[in-house]
Amino acid sequence: MSRWTTRALGAVGILLHALLLILAVPTFVKVNHLAAEWPLYLYIGLAILCVLPWRWQHRWWPLSLGGLVLTAFIPIYLLFPGRSQLSADWFAMLATRFRDSLQSYFIQSSATVPPLLSLVLILAVVAALMILFVRYRLWPVTLIVLVLYLTAVNIFNGDDLTVTVLQQFLVAIVLALVQQLQKQRLRWPLVAVAGLLAAAAGGLLQVAAAPHTTLNAFTAPLVDNTAVLRNQLNTAGFFQSLERFGAGDARTGFSEDDTDLGGPLFDDNSVVFTAEDYEDHYWRVETKDDYTGRGWISSIGDSVSRLQGLPTTLPAGGMTAPVSTTRHVLTMAFTAASDYVPLPYGQLTLDSVDQQQRNVFMGWAPTRNRLITGGRLRPLAGVSRLTGSYQKYRYTIQQLENAPSPMMTAEPNQFRTDLELPKSVTKRTRQLAQQITRNAATYYDQVTAIRDYLRDGVQFIYSKVDTPRTPKGRDYVDYFLFSSKTGYCDNFSSAMIVLLRSVGIPARWAKGFNGGNQVGQASGGRYTYQILNSAAHSWPEVYFSGIGWVPFEPTPGFTNPDERQQTAQNTDDTSSSTSSSSVSSTSSSSTAARRSSQQAAASSSTAQNLTSTPGALPWPLIALGIGAGSLALAGALAFWQRRRLRLHWTQWRLRHAAEQPFPTVFRRFDRQARHFLSRPAGETLADYYQRLGQTLHLPADRFAPVVENAEYLLYSGTNEPVPVITAAELTALQTAVAAMLAGLKKGR
């Protein structure tokens, strides 16, 4: 093999190793809520350039290590702590935030690694893996580390990473082959073992991610047989210690107290309620209008209006837009009796609460847009089950764009509480709002300009665990906008409302839950959704003339389906008008129809065992993909090594050619010889084989008996019986084939 071929294979190996790292980047970015993937891609490329000098000269290792450390600041600068000038102040801010991250994780025993600390750790891992491969060619370490990381994400986050892991193993197969070719030996058993490992790993992850599979047959006995041990651990306080360690600071979930927002927040993935609906959407529990500089309260005390009997239609809550004639059937079941009731956007009709049609107190708090259950004798009584239907509000994006400022026609004090700001709101916050909306031509443009400013994933960072507490004496929004620039939904929603109010736009704070996890299919074309405590969310609502309160989503990485769907261009309802007792079993939402068709195409019945969970790859597709990829890879390798394979095949046949007719064996060898060294027209057989012997560095008389016998049979014209090949002739041909294989290895 030539020097340039060896170098080319080395470059291909480095690129394949980089691809292993690149495949894991999207998962890492998603888990840590980073703004972008490309800074990490950039660092992987820079790490290659830094380590290459160490590969060429061992004494250059200080240069490589120094380059890896210095270039690590590039992705850190691009992702943390937001856009700021590169200066000594930036390094000081970075050091402070890194110290806070260490304290949050190690000293305060947080259960989740803060994103800044996680980013630094992953950059260190990338640098170490790059050194191990480029300098020492230890690619299996990279594969093991990445697969373990992806498996952990699959287990703890529930993300389906089967395809990513399969891609990792397939790239590793090609990388192993390149490494073997670079060493001038191709071990086919390694290819077979690697392919089996890829198939086995993909299959195991698919089974592990699927409920109600044969995996339960293994896990159920394990759970049953360890009950005594787990009880002993519980008595010893083991699980309580884990809970204290995992709890750290605050946990996600709906809270009545919003007076002091901020600080780290850790996910609680327990189920709050299950809903049967046509699509996912935000679930609003209540609204608040009084921003205090530290959090939110309601400016006016609750005045609950009793709802008379069931079924009953809830008040519109300030909405003036018309409603669709299509009714969406809704069923909600709470894991534990809940004293708050999340509701979808739209005109809602309650049919039953806890399967009771009367003698149930239901009240509506108009100042908070909240459904109250219970009464004087049963304040905030818990709800276990609720059924009803809702009709979506109808308005178009054009209506929003053409809507004038409601302040032009507002009655005195109509929006007083929705425009008030405390003295803690700083002058620079108000100036920022003016600056953002300076070029906005319409009322709607002002709203979306502020929303888009906050959704900038580089200017601001979304993180639950890395969000600092607001210092004493600082305004909550001011500290987020100008100092920390890191927060979660409460920070972004509060900031948007304060900025909107600063330019005279009425806005209020809504809280509840975002979306839900689709876990199955219900009757009537509906789906079953699980809403977790970790889905607790907040967002702003903005008032539009002729429409009412419209939800917006300023938090990066989140999309409010109600904002996306209700502001789409609406057409006349295709379904006929129905009464409250006759509901439609189909959804007018084109989004729901698309989702239904996609899921119908991607999944099938459980009896067919094609798909275990929504979003998981069907088993036939996995097998087909593995088979097609393996065949394509094998075909490409066979074509690449066709000369070598032909010689190996000829060599094997010569080993079993004893006592075969000489002409048959000679013709078989002669064809391969001419592939190796061409024979010009007019060259005699003796001259050709003499030249072949010289090329292969064989003795001059090596082919003499073979050529003599071949020429005799070709030119004698005798009718004597065809002789069989002799042992000496067979040995000469076998030696020549071995020499040809050796010549291919040397690049001849």
N, C-alpha and C positions, 0 to 999 in steps of 0.2 A: 504494500500500500504506500502510495507516494506521500510525501510530507504535507502537500497541500490538501490531500484527501483527509489526512489525520486532523489537520487544523480545522477543516470544514466540519467534520464530525464533532470536534470539540465545541465549535461555535453552536452547532445544532443542539448539543447536549445542554449548554448553558441556557439557550432560549427555552428549551423544554422545561428545565428546572424553574426558570422564571415563570413559565406558564402555570406550573403547579401552585406557585404563590399567588399568581393573579386570580386563579379560579376561586381562591378563598377570600379575596378582598371584598366582594359584594356582601357576603355574609357578615364579615367583621364590621363593615360600615353600617349595615342595617342594625345589628345587635347593639352597637354603641351610639347610634343616632348621629353619626358624623355627617358633615355637610356634603361631601363629595368623595368619589372613589379615586379620581385621577391623581391627587397628591401621593397616594400610596403606590399607584402604578409608577409614578415618577421616581419615587425612592427606590423601588425595585430595580429600575434601570440604572440609577446612580450607584446603587450598591454593587452592581456588576462591574461598572467602570472602576470603582474603588478597589475591588478585590483582585482584578486582573493583574496589576503589578506584582502582587504577592504570589500569584501563580507563576509568573515568569521568573522572578528572583525572590528567594526566601528572605533575603536581607531587607526587602522593601516592606516588610510587614508593618512597621510603624506608620508608613505613609498610608497604607490601606486602612488601618484602624482609625487613624486621625480623620481620613476622608469619610468613613462611615459615620463617625460622631458628628462631624460638621454638617454633612448633608442631611442628617436626621432633623436638623432644625428647620429645613425647608418645609416638609409636610406639617410639622408642628406650627410653624408660622402661618401656613395657609389655612389651617383648621382651628388653631387656638391662639389667642383668645378673641378672635375676630379681626376685622380690618383695623390695624393701627400701624403707625410708622415704626419701621424697624430701628430701634434705638435702645439705649441703656434702660429706659423706662419699660420698654417691652420685655426685655430679659428679666427685669425685676418683677414685673407683673406675672411673667411665666413662672418664675421661681416661687412666688407666693402661691399661685394656684396649684403648682405641683406639690408644695408642702401641705396645702389644705387637702389635696386629694389623698396624700399619704395618711394624714391624720384621720380623714373620713373612713378610710378602709381599714387601717391597722389599729388605730387608737380607739375609734368609736365603734369598731367591729361591724362595719357595714357589710351587708351580704352581697352587694354588687360592686364590681370594680368601677370607679369613676372613669369617664371616657378619656380624660387627659392621661391618667395613669395607665389605662389600657392601651392608649396609643403609643406611649413611650415603651411599654413592654413589647408590643407587637413589632415596633421598629427594631428593638434589640434582638428579638427572635429572628426577624428577616435577615439582619446583619449576620447573626451566628449561623443560620442555615446557609447563607450565601458563601460564607467562609468555608464551611464544611464541604460544600460541593465544589466550588471553583478551585479551592486549594487542595482538598483531599478526596474529592469525587464521592462523597458519602451521601448519595441521593436518598437511600432508604430512610434516613433520619427525617428528612423533610416530609416524605410521604407519611410516616408514622405520626409525626407531630400534627400535620394538617388533618389527617383522618380522625385522630383523637379529638382535636378541637371541633371539627364539624359534628362528630358524634355527640359531644357534650352539648352543643347548641341544639341538636336534634332532640336530645333528652330533656333539657331544661326549658327550652323555648318552644318546643313543639314544631319547629320549622321542618318542612319536608325537604331534606337535602340529598335525597337519593341520587338525583341526576348529577349533582356536584361531586359526590363521592365517586360515582361511576366515571365521571370525567377525570378525576384525580388518578384513578387506577389505570385508565386507558392511556393517559399521558405517561404514567410511570412505566407501562409496558414498552412504549416506544422509546422512552429514555433508557431503559435497560438494554434494549436491542442496540441502540446507538453506542452505548458504553461497551458492549461486547464486540461490535464491529470495530470500534476504535482500538480494542485490544487484539484485533485480527483473529477473533474466534467467535463463532456464533453458536450459542448453546440453545438448541431448540427446546430441551426440557424446561429451560427458564421461561420461554415464551408460553408454553402450555400451563405451567404453574401460575404465572402471572395472570393469564386469562381466567383460570379457575378462581383465583383470589378475587379478581374484579367481579365476576359473576356472583360469588359467594357473599362478598361484602354488600353488593347492591341488594341481593335477596334478603339478607339478614336485616338490613336497615328498613327495607320495605315491610317485612313482617313485624319488626319492632314498632313501626309507626302505625300499624293497623290494629284497631281494637277488634275483638271477637274473632281472632284468628287462632291458629294452633299454638301460638306463643303462650296463650292462657293455660294450655295444658301443662306447660312447664312452670309458669309462675305461680299458679294457684296452689299446687302442693307445697311449693317453697314458702308461701305465705302461711299456709295452714300449719306446717311443721315447725315454724319459728315463732309461733304465738307465745310460747312460754318465755323464750329469750327476750322478745320485745316487751313483754310485761315486766320482766326483771329490769330491763333498761329504763322503762318508764318509771318504775318505783325508785330507781336510783337517781332520777332527775336528768337522764341523758337527753330526752327529747325536749324537756323544758330549757336545757342549756342551748340546744340548737335553735329553739325558737327565740331565745334572748339574743343569740348571736345574729340570727337572720333578721330580726326585727329592726335592729339599728335605730333609725329615726322613724319618721312617720311612714304609714303604709297607705297605698292607694285605696280609694273607696269614697263613697258619698259621705260628706260631713256637714252637719248643721252649722258648724262654727267656721266662718270665713273671715273673722276679724283680724287675724294675723297670718298672712300668707307668706310663703317662702320657705327655703331650707330644703335639704335633700328629701327625696320621696322614693320609697321602695315598693315594688309591685306586690300586690296580693292577688293571686290568680284564682281565688275561690269564686264559685259561681254565685251571682246575685239573683238572677232570674232567667228563665227560659221563655222565649217568645216564638209563636208561630205567626209568620207574616210573609208577605210576598217579596220583600227585599229588606236589606239592611238600611238603617237610618239612625240619626241621632235621637236620643231619648231625653227629653227635657223634664227635669223635676221641678225647677222653680227659676225665677229671675230675681235679681237684686239691683237696686238703683243707686245706692249711696256708697260712693268710694271715699274711704276715710284717710287715705294716704298709707295705710298698712294692710287694708283688706276691704271687704264688702259687708254691708248690712242693709236691711230694708229701712227706708226713711220713715215709713208709716207703719204703725202697728197693724197686725192682721185683723181684718174684718171679714169673717167667714160667712158666706151666704150659703144657706142650706139648699141642696139639690133635692127637689121633690120627686121621690120615687125613681124606680128603674123600669124600663130604660129611660135614660135622660141624656140630653145633649149638653156638653160643657160650654161655657161662655167662650166667645171668640178671642178674648184676651188682647184686644186692641187691633185685631185684623179686620180689614175692610175689603180685601180682595174676594172675588167670587170663588166658590168651591166647585170641584169637579163633581159630576154626577155619579162617578164610579166610586163604590164603597169597597174598602179593603177590610176584610175580616181580620180581627186581631184577638189572639189569646195569649195571656201572660200568666206564668206560674212562678212564684217566688220560692227560692230554696228555704228561706226562713221568713216568717211573717214580717212584712216590711211596713214601717210607718211612713215611708215616702213612696210615691207611685210615679215612676218615669213614664212619660207619655210621648207619642210621636207627634210630629208637626202635622196640623190639619184640624178640621172640625171633627171632634171625637164624640161618639155616642156610646155611652156605657150601657151594656145589656145586663151584666151580672157582676157582683163582687162577692167572692167566696161562695159562689153558687146560690146566693140568696137574691130574691127579687124584691123584697121589701123588708122593713124593720132594720135597715142598715143606714146609719147616718153617713151621708156623703156631703161634703162642703167644698166650696171654692173660694180661695183667697185671691181676690182680683189684683191686689198690690204685688203679689208674688207669683201670680199665674200658677198656683199650686193646688193640687187636689188634696183635700184634707179628709181623713177618715176618722170616725169616732164622734166626739162631742164633749159635753161637759162631764158626762159620766165615763166616757171612754176617750180621753184625749189622745190623738194620734194612734188609734188602734191599728194593729198590724193587718196587712192584706196578704192573703196567700194565693188567691187566684182571681183573675179579672178577664172578662170577655167583652168585646164590643166591636166597633167598626169606625173607620175614619175616612174622611174625604179630603183630598189634598187641596190646598189653595192654588188658584190658577193665576199666574202672571208670567209675563215674558221678559226676556232680557231687554227688549226694546222699551217696555214700560219702565223698567228701572233706569235705563239710560235717559229717558225723556222726563223722568219725574223731577219736578222743581223742589227746591228746598222747602220742607214743611214749615219752616219759620216764616215764610211769606204769607201763609194763610192761617197760622196757628192762633188759637185763642190765648188771651193773657194767662201766663203761668201753666199753659198746657203741658209744656215739656220742662218745667222748672227742675224737677228732680232728676230728669234725664240729661241735664246739661250742667248741673252743679259740679264744681271741683273744689277740693279743700285747699287751704293756704299752703299745704305742703308741696303742691304741684309747682315745680320750679319754672322760672322764666325760660330757661333753655329748653324745657319740654314743650312749652307753648310755641317757642320759636321754631323748634324742629317740626311741629305740626304745620306751621305756616310754610316752612321751606318745602316739605313733602308735597303739599297740595298747591304750590304756587302755580304750576303749569296745568292744573286740572281744569278742564273747560266746563264740566257739569258736576252736579251734586254726586252722581254715581261715580264719576271719575275721582272725586276727592276720597270717597270711601275706599275704592279699590286701590288707589295710590298708597294709602296708609296700610291697607292689608298687605299689598305686595312688598312694601318696604320691610315689614316685619317678617315676611316669609323668606326673606333673603337668607339662604343657608350659610353664607359666608359672614355676613354682618352679624348675625345672631346664631347661637348654638342651642339646639334642643337637647336637654339632658335632665332627667329626673334626679339622678344621684349626684350630679356635679353642681347643682344649683346652690349657691350660698344663701345664708340667711341675710335678711336686710339689716344693716347696722342700725343701731339706735340713733334716732334723730334724722334718718334718711327717708325720703319718700320711696315707696315700694317701686313705682314705675320709673322714677328718675334713676334709681340705683340700677335697675335692669337695663335701661336704655343706654346709659353712659358709663357704667362701671363694670358690672359683671357680664352683661351681654349673654348670659347663659340662663336658661329657664325652661319651664314646661308650660302647659296650657294656661295656667293661672297667670303667669307672667305675660304671655303674648296677648291673651284676651283682655286683660286689664290695661295693658299698654295701648292697644287699639282703641279702647273706649275712651281713655284719657286724651289721646291724640285727637280723636273725633270730636269730643266735647270742646277741645281747645280751639277748634275752628267752627264751633256753633252747630254741630251735627248731633242730634239726639241719639243716644246709644245706651243700652243697658246690658247687664251681665247675666248670662244664662249658664246654668250648670246642670249636669246629669251624666249621661253615658254616651260614648261614641260607638256606633255600629254594633258589632257582635260577631261571634265565630259561628259560621254555618256548620252545623253538625249532622244534618239529616234533612229529609224531605217529609213534609206533612201532607195532609189531604187538601184537595181543592187547589192544587198548584202552588201551595205555600211551602215555605222552608222553615226548619227549626233552627233557631239561633240561641246561643248561650252568651249572656252578657256577664263579664267578670268584673270583680272589683278593680282590676287594673285598667278597665275601660272607663273609669270615672274621668270626666272631662268638663271643660268650661269653654265658652265661646261668646262672642258679642252678638247682639241683635241691634240692627239699625233701622230707624223709622223712615218709611217712604210714603209720600202722599198718595192716597188712593189704593194703597196696598196694605200697609201696616208694618209690623215688625218682621224684618227679613234677617235670617241667620247668615253670618260670614265666618270664615275660618282663617285666622292669621297664623296659626301654629304650623311651623314647617313639618312636612311629612304627613299631615292629616288632610283629609278631604271630607267635607260635610256633604253626604249624598243629597240632603234636602236643598242645599245651596246649588249643587250641580244639576239636579233634576228639575227643580221647580223654576229655575231661571232659564231653562232650555226653552226653545220655541215650542209653544203648545199649539195643538190643533184641536178642532172640535172633537168632543168625546164620541168614540165610535159605539160605545155601549149605550143602551137606552136608559132613560131615567128610572130609578128604582126607589122604592119607599124604604123607610128605616127597618122594616121587618123583612124585606126581600133584598138580599145583598148579592152582588156579583162575585163569582168565583174566579174571575180573571182580572189581572192587573192591567191598567192602561199604560203603565210605565214601559217605555221601549227598553229601558235599561234592564228591567226585570225579565222582559221577554228574551233579550239577548243572553242574559245570564242563564235562563232556563234552557235555551237551545244549546248553549255551550256545555252546560253540565250534563244534558241528555246525551250529547255526543261523546263526552269524556268519561262517562260512567255507565254502568249497567247494573242489572239486578245482582243482589248478593248471592243468589243461587248459582249464578254463572261464575262467581269468584274472579271477575275480571278486575275489579277495583275494590280495595279495602276501605279507603277513605277518600273524601272529596279532594281532588288535587293530586292524589297519588297516581303514579304511572301504572297502567294495567300490566299484568304479568306477561301477556303475549308481546306487548310492545317492548318490554325490557329484554325478553329473550330474543326477539327479532333484532333489536338494536345491537345487543351483544354479538349475535351471530353475524349480522351484516358487517359490523365493524371489524370483527375477527377475520371474516373472509376477505374484506377489502385490504386489511393490513397484510394478511398472508399472501394475497395476490400481488400486492405491490412489492413485498419482499422477494417473492419467487421470481418476479420479472427482473428485479434488480440483480439477483444472484443466479440468473438463469444459466450462465456459463459454468459456474461452480456446481450447480445442481445437476446439470447434464453430465459433468465429469464424475460426480459422486455416483450417479446412477450407472454410468458405464463401468466404474470401478467395482460396484456391487455385482454387476452382471458378469464381469470377467472372473470374479471369485467363484462363480458357479458355472463357468464355461468349460470345465474339463470334459474331454471326450466329445465336444461339439464339433461340427464340421468347420474346418479352417476358413473357408470363404465367408461363412456367416459371421464368425467372430471378427475376422479381419475387416470386413465392410463396416461393422459396428464401430470398431476402433478408428478406422480411417475417417469416418464422418466427423468424429469428435476432434481428431487431429487437425482436420482442415478448418474447423471452427476456431481452434487455438492458433494455427499458423496457416495462412492461406497458401494455396498451391497455384502458381501462375500457369496459364495454358502453355503447353509445349515442354514443360519440365518433366523429366523422366521420374519414374517412381523411385529409383535408386537415389537420384540427386535430391529429391524432396525429403526423403527420410534421412539422408545424410545431413541436410540442413536442419531438420527437426531435431536430430540428435545433438547437433552443435548448440542449438538454441536452448535445449534442456540440460546442457552440460553432461551428456551421457557419453559413455565410451563409443568410439567410432564404429565398432563392430556390433553394437547392441542390436541394431535392426537387421543385420546381415541375413540371418536365417529366415526372418519373416519376409523380407523383400524378395529373397531368392525363391521362396516357396510361392509367394504371390505372383511374381513374374512368370514362373513356370506354369501356373494354372491359367494365367491370362493369355499367354502367347504360345503355349505348346500345342494346343489343339488336340490333345489326347483325350480318349474316352475312358481312361482309367477311373476307378472309383475315387470319389472325393475323400481326401485324407482328413483325419481329425487333427485338431491342433495339439501340438506337443507341449509338454511341461515347460521346455526352454522357451518356446515361442510365447506361451501364456505369461511366463515370468517377465519377458521383455516388454510385453504390452502393459502389464500391471505396473512395472517400474516407470514406464513412460507416462501413464495417467497420473501416478503419484507426483512425478516431476512437474506435470502441467498444473496440478493443484497448488503445488508449492510456488510455481511461477505466478499464479493469480494472486496469491497472498502478498507477493513482493511487488505487485503492480505491473507485471509484464503484460 
